[in-house]
């Protein structure tokens, strides 16, 4: 598959059907270590939750072990 001069590519029909992609589907491109990831945008409640978790991932720095956290959460 080649990219056009305008940077456009055609997603094969079988993949569009498989992933429920229609004319107005929002597509997100992400740079990952393996290359480029193409995915559909999740706009609903679940999508907002996934984006929030992704944004928060790796930002906690409590310096507690799993056992210490479990001890704190137990009554």
N, CA, C and O atoms as a GROMACS GRO file, in nm:
protein
  300
    1UNK      N    1   0.085  -0.116   0.000
    1UNK     CA    2   0.000   0.000   0.000
    1UNK      C    3   0.090   0.123   0.000
    1UNK      O    4   0.188   0.129   0.075
    2UNK      N    5   0.059   0.219  -0.082
    2UNK     CA    6   0.137   0.341  -0.091
    2UNK      C    7   0.056   0.459  -0.038
    2UNK      O    8  -0.066   0.462  -0.046
    3UNK      N    9   0.127   0.554   0.016
    3UNK     CA   10   0.067   0.678   0.060
    3UNK      C   11   0.058   0.772  -0.059
    3UNK      O   12   0.149   0.777  -0.142
    4UNK      N   13  -0.052   0.848  -0.067
    4UNK     CA   14  -0.067   0.944  -0.176
    4UNK      C   15   0.017   1.069  -0.146
    4UNK      O   16   0.073   1.084  -0.038
    5UNK      N   17   0.024   1.156  -0.243
    5UNK     CA   18   0.098   1.281  -0.228
    5UNK      C   19   0.043   1.364  -0.112
    5UNK      O   20   0.117   1.440  -0.050
    6UNK      N   21  -0.086   1.349  -0.084
    6UNK     CA   22  -0.150   1.423   0.026
    6UNK      C   23  -0.138   1.351   0.160
    6UNK      O   24  -0.192   1.398   0.260
    7UNK      N   25  -0.068   1.237   0.164
    7UNK     CA   26  -0.051   1.163   0.289
    7UNK      C   27  -0.167   1.070   0.321
    7UNK      O   28  -0.183   1.029   0.436
    8UNK      N   29  -0.248   1.036   0.222
    8UNK     CA   30  -0.364   0.951   0.244
    8UNK      C   31  -0.332   0.806   0.212
    8UNK      O   32  -0.254   0.777   0.121
    9UNK      N   33  -0.394   0.716   0.289
    9UNK     CA   34  -0.384   0.573   0.262
    9UNK      C   35  -0.524   0.515   0.265
    9UNK      O   36  -0.613   0.574   0.327
   10UNK      N   37  -0.545   0.403   0.201
   10UNK     CA   38  -0.674   0.336   0.202
   10UNK      C   39  -0.666   0.217   0.296
   10UNK      O   40  -0.580   0.130   0.283
   11UNK      N   41  -0.758   0.214   0.393
   11UNK     CA   42  -0.766   0.101   0.485
   11UNK      C   43  -0.846  -0.007   0.414
   11UNK      O   44  -0.958   0.019   0.370
   12UNK      N   45  -0.792  -0.128   0.403
   12UNK     CA   46  -0.862  -0.234   0.330
   12UNK      C   47  -1.002  -0.258   0.385
   12UNK      O   48  -1.026  -0.248   0.506
   13UNK      N   49  -1.094  -0.290   0.295
   13UNK     CA   50  -1.234  -0.307   0.330
   13UNK      C   51  -1.256  -0.412   0.438
   13UNK      O   52  -1.338  -0.391   0.528
   14UNK      N   53  -1.184  -0.524   0.432
   14UNK     CA   54  -1.205  -0.629   0.533
   14UNK      C   55  -1.168  -0.579   0.673
   14UNK      O   56  -1.232  -0.617   0.771
   15UNK      N   57  -1.066  -0.495   0.682
   15UNK     CA   58  -1.029  -0.440   0.812
   15UNK      C   59  -1.130  -0.334   0.858
   15UNK      O   60  -1.162  -0.326   0.977
   16UNK      N   61  -1.181  -0.254   0.767
   16UNK     CA   62  -1.283  -0.155   0.804
   16UNK      C   63  -1.406  -0.225   0.858
   16UNK      O   64  -1.463  -0.181   0.958
   17UNK      N   65  -1.449  -0.333   0.793
   17UNK     CA   66  -1.565  -0.408   0.840
   17UNK      C   67  -1.536  -0.473   0.975
   17UNK      O   68  -1.618  -0.467   1.066
   18UNK      N   69  -1.421  -0.535   0.987
   18UNK     CA   70  -1.383  -0.607   1.110
   18UNK      C   71  -1.384  -0.514   1.232
   18UNK      O   72  -1.424  -0.556   1.340
   19UNK      N   73  -1.340  -0.390   1.214
   19UNK     CA   74  -1.329  -0.298   1.326
   19UNK      C   75  -1.441  -0.194   1.328
   19UNK      O   76  -1.434  -0.096   1.403
   20UNK      N   77  -1.544  -0.214   1.247
   20UNK     CA   78  -1.660  -0.127   1.249
   20UNK      C   79  -1.632   0.016   1.207
   20UNK      O   80  -1.696   0.110   1.257
   21UNK      N   81  -1.538   0.034   1.117
   21UNK     CA   82  -1.502   0.168   1.071
   21UNK      C   83  -1.596   0.212   0.960
   21UNK      O   84  -1.620   0.140   0.863
   22UNK      N   85  -1.648   0.333   0.977
   22UNK     CA   86  -1.735   0.390   0.875
   22UNK      C   87  -1.676   0.522   0.828
   22UNK      O   88  -1.568   0.562   0.872
   23UNK      N   89  -1.746   0.588   0.739
   23UNK     CA   90  -1.699   0.713   0.679
   23UNK      C   91  -1.659   0.818   0.783
   23UNK      O   92  -1.561   0.890   0.761
   24UNK      N   93  -1.730   0.828   0.894
   24UNK     CA   94  -1.705   0.931   0.994
   24UNK      C   95  -1.624   0.884   1.114
   24UNK      O   96  -1.615   0.955   1.214
   25UNK      N   97  -1.566   0.765   1.107
   25UNK     CA   98  -1.488   0.713   1.219
   25UNK      C   99  -1.363   0.798   1.240
   25UNK      O  100  -1.289   0.826   1.146
   26UNK      N  101  -1.341   0.838   1.365
   26UNK     CA  102  -1.220   0.913   1.399
   26UNK      C  103  -1.104   0.815   1.415
   26UNK      O  104  -1.118   0.712   1.481
   27UNK      N  105  -0.992   0.847   1.355
   27UNK     CA  106  -0.873   0.761   1.361
   27UNK      C  107  -0.764   0.834   1.438
   27UNK      O  108  -0.744   0.954   1.421
   28UNK      N  109  -0.693   0.760   1.522
   28UNK     CA  110  -0.582   0.815   1.601
   28UNK      C  111  -0.454   0.745   1.557
   28UNK      O  112  -0.452   0.622   1.543
   29UNK      N  113  -0.350   0.822   1.537
   29UNK     CA  114  -0.219   0.767   1.505
   29UNK      C  115  -0.129   0.788   1.626
   29UNK      O  116  -0.121   0.899   1.679
   30UNK      N  117  -0.061   0.682   1.670
   30UNK     CA  118   0.029   0.692   1.784
   30UNK      C  119   0.166   0.636   1.747
   30UNK      O  120   0.176   0.534   1.680
   31UNK      N  121   0.269   0.706   1.791
   31UNK     CA  122   0.405   0.655   1.773
   31UNK      C  123   0.432   0.556   1.885
   31UNK      O  124   0.418   0.590   2.002
   32UNK      N  125   0.470   0.435   1.850
   32UNK     CA  126   0.505   0.330   1.945
   32UNK      C  127   0.644   0.278   1.909
   32UNK      O  128   0.690   0.300   1.797
   33UNK      N  129   0.711   0.209   2.001
   33UNK     CA  130   0.846   0.160   1.971
   33UNK      C  131   0.856   0.078   1.842
   33UNK      O  132   0.959   0.081   1.774
   34UNK      N  133   0.748   0.005   1.808
   34UNK     CA  134   0.751  -0.081   1.690
   34UNK      C  135   0.724  -0.006   1.561
   34UNK      O  136   0.747  -0.059   1.452
   35UNK      N  137   0.675   0.119   1.572
   35UNK     CA  138   0.642   0.196   1.452
   35UNK      C  139   0.524   0.287   1.476
   35UNK      O  140   0.525   0.367   1.569
   36UNK      N  141   0.422   0.275   1.392
   36UNK     CA  142   0.304   0.361   1.400
   36UNK      C  143   0.182   0.275   1.428
   36UNK      O  144   0.159   0.175   1.360
   37UNK      N  145   0.104   0.314   1.529
   37UNK     CA  146  -0.018   0.243   1.566
   37UNK      C  147  -0.136   0.325   1.517
   37UNK      O  148  -0.145   0.444   1.544
   38UNK      N  149  -0.226   0.260   1.446
   38UNK     CA  150  -0.348   0.320   1.396
   38UNK      C  151  -0.463   0.258   1.474
   38UNK      O  152  -0.475   0.136   1.479
   39UNK      N  153  -0.550   0.342   1.534
   39UNK     CA  154  -0.664   0.289   1.608
   39UNK      C  155  -0.782   0.384   1.596
   39UNK      O  156  -0.766   0.502   1.562
   40UNK      N  157  -0.899   0.331   1.623
   40UNK     CA  158  -1.018   0.415   1.621
   40UNK      C  159  -1.026   0.491   1.754
   40UNK      O  160  -0.983   0.440   1.857
   41UNK      N  161  -1.080   0.611   1.749
   41UNK     CA  162  -1.094   0.693   1.868
   41UNK      C  163  -1.217   0.648   1.945
   41UNK      O  164  -1.326   0.633   1.889
   42UNK      N  165  -1.199   0.627   2.075
   42UNK     CA  166  -1.312   0.593   2.161
   42UNK      C  167  -1.366   0.722   2.220
   42UNK      O  168  -1.301   0.786   2.303
   43UNK      N  169  -1.485   0.760   2.178
   43UNK     CA  170  -1.539   0.888   2.221
   43UNK      C  171  -1.634   0.876   2.339
   43UNK      O  172  -1.664   0.976   2.403
   44UNK      N  173  -1.682   0.758   2.369
   44UNK     CA  174  -1.780   0.743   2.476
   44UNK      C  175  -1.717   0.745   2.614
   44UNK      O  176  -1.601   0.784   2.631
   45UNK      N  177  -1.794   0.703   2.711
   45UNK     CA  178  -1.750   0.701   2.850
   45UNK      C  179  -1.627   0.612   2.869
   45UNK      O  180  -1.532   0.650   2.938
   46UNK      N  181  -1.629   0.494   2.808
   46UNK     CA  182  -1.516   0.402   2.819
   46UNK      C  183  -1.390   0.464   2.759
   46UNK      O  184  -1.281   0.447   2.812
   47UNK      N  185  -1.406   0.536   2.649
   47UNK     CA  186  -1.292   0.602   2.586
   47UNK      C  187  -1.232   0.710   2.675
   47UNK      O  188  -1.110   0.723   2.684
   48UNK      N  189  -1.318   0.787   2.741
   48UNK     CA  190  -1.269   0.890   2.834
   48UNK      C  191  -1.194   0.825   2.949
   48UNK      O  192  -1.090   0.875   2.991
   49UNK      N  193  -1.247   0.714   3.000
   49UNK     CA  194  -1.180   0.643   3.109
   49UNK      C  195  -1.044   0.592   3.064
   49UNK      O  196  -0.945   0.608   3.136
   50UNK      N  197  -1.037   0.530   2.945
   50UNK     CA  198  -0.909   0.480   2.894
   50UNK      C  199  -0.807   0.592   2.877
   50UNK      O  200  -0.691   0.576   2.913
   51UNK      N  201  -0.852   0.706   2.824
   51UNK     CA  202  -0.760   0.819   2.806
   51UNK      C  203  -0.712   0.873   2.940
   51UNK      O  204  -0.596   0.910   2.955
   52UNK      N  205  -0.802   0.878   3.038
   52UNK     CA  206  -0.764   0.925   3.172
   52UNK      C  207  -0.663   0.834   3.237
   52UNK      O  208  -0.567   0.881   3.298
   53UNK      N  209  -0.683   0.704   3.225
   53UNK     CA  210  -0.589   0.607   3.281
   53UNK      C  211  -0.454   0.618   3.211
   53UNK      O  212  -0.350   0.616   3.276
   54UNK      N  213  -0.456   0.629   3.079
   54UNK     CA  214  -0.331   0.641   3.003
   54UNK      C  215  -0.255   0.767   3.044
   54UNK      O  216  -0.132   0.765   3.055
   55UNK      N  217  -0.328   0.875   3.067
   55UNK     CA  218  -0.263   1.000   3.106
   55UNK      C  219  -0.202   0.989   3.246
   55UNK      O  220  -0.095   1.044   3.271
   56UNK      N  221  -0.270   0.919   3.336
   56UNK     CA  222  -0.223   0.907   3.475
   56UNK      C  223  -0.115   0.800   3.492
   56UNK      O  224  -0.040   0.803   3.590
   57UNK      N  225  -0.106   0.707   3.398
   57UNK     CA  226  -0.012   0.596   3.412
   57UNK      C  227   0.131   0.646   3.430
   57UNK      O  228   0.181   0.728   3.352
   58UNK      N  229   0.196   0.594   3.533
   58UNK     CA  230   0.336   0.625   3.557
   58UNK      C  231   0.362   0.754   3.633
   58UNK      O  232   0.478   0.790   3.653
   59UNK      N  233   0.257   0.825   3.676
   59UNK     CA  234   0.282   0.952   3.743
   59UNK      C  235   0.281   0.941   3.895
   59UNK      O  236   0.322   1.036   3.962
   60UNK      N  237   0.237   0.830   3.952
   60UNK     CA  238   0.238   0.814   4.097
   60UNK      C  239   0.379   0.782   4.145
   60UNK      O  240   0.450   0.701   4.084
   61UNK      N  241   0.419   0.845   4.254
   61UNK     CA  242   0.552   0.822   4.308
   61UNK      C  243   0.546   0.815   4.460
   61UNK      O  244   0.607   0.897   4.529
   62UNK      N  245   0.473   0.717   4.512
   62UNK     CA  246   0.455   0.704   4.656
   62UNK      C  247   0.569   0.626   4.721
   62UNK      O  248   0.582   0.626   4.844
   63UNK      N  249   0.651   0.562   4.641
   63UNK     CA  250   0.763   0.482   4.689
   63UNK      C  251   0.718   0.376   4.790
   63UNK      O  252   0.789   0.345   4.885
   64UNK      N  253   0.599   0.322   4.767
   64UNK     CA  254   0.548   0.215   4.852
   64UNK      C  255   0.549   0.084   4.774
   64UNK      O  256   0.527   0.082   4.653
   65UNK      N  257   0.575  -0.024   4.845
   65UNK     CA  258   0.567  -0.155   4.781
   65UNK      C  259   0.421  -0.196   4.772
   65UNK      O  260   0.335  -0.137   4.836
   66UNK      N  261   0.394  -0.297   4.693
   66UNK     CA  262   0.259  -0.349   4.682
   66UNK      C  263   0.208  -0.396   4.817
   66UNK      O  264   0.093  -0.371   4.852
   67UNK      N  265   0.293  -0.462   4.893
   67UNK     CA  266   0.255  -0.509   5.026
   67UNK      C  267   0.219  -0.393   5.118
   67UNK      O  268   0.123  -0.402   5.194
   68UNK      N  269   0.295  -0.284   5.112
   68UNK     CA  270   0.266  -0.167   5.196
   68UNK      C  271   0.132  -0.106   5.159
   68UNK      O  272   0.056  -0.066   5.247
   69UNK      N  273   0.102  -0.097   5.029
   69UNK     CA  274  -0.025  -0.043   4.984
   69UNK      C  275  -0.138  -0.133   5.030
   69UNK      O  276  -0.240  -0.084   5.079
   70UNK      N  277  -0.122  -0.264   5.015
   70UNK     CA  278  -0.225  -0.358   5.058
   70UNK      C  279  -0.250  -0.346   5.208
   70UNK      O  280  -0.365  -0.354   5.252
   71UNK      N  281  -0.146  -0.329   5.286
   71UNK     CA  282  -0.159  -0.313   5.431
   71UNK      C  283  -0.237  -0.186   5.464
   71UNK      O  284  -0.319  -0.186   5.556
   72UNK      N  285  -0.212  -0.080   5.390
   72UNK     CA  286  -0.284   0.046   5.414
   72UNK      C  287  -0.431   0.036   5.379
   72UNK      O  288  -0.514   0.103   5.440
   73UNK      N  289  -0.467  -0.047   5.281
   73UNK     CA  290  -0.605  -0.056   5.237
   73UNK      C  291  -0.686  -0.156   5.318
   73UNK      O  292  -0.809  -0.157   5.310
   74UNK      N  293  -0.621  -0.238   5.394
   74UNK     CA  294  -0.692  -0.337   5.478
   74UNK      C  295  -0.732  -0.270   5.608
   74UNK      O  296  -0.657  -0.192   5.666
   75UNK      N  297  -0.854  -0.303   5.655
   75UNK     CA  298  -0.906  -0.245   5.778
   75UNK      C  299  -0.844  -0.308   5.894
   75UNK      O  300  -0.875  -0.273   6.008
   0.00000   0.00000   0.00000
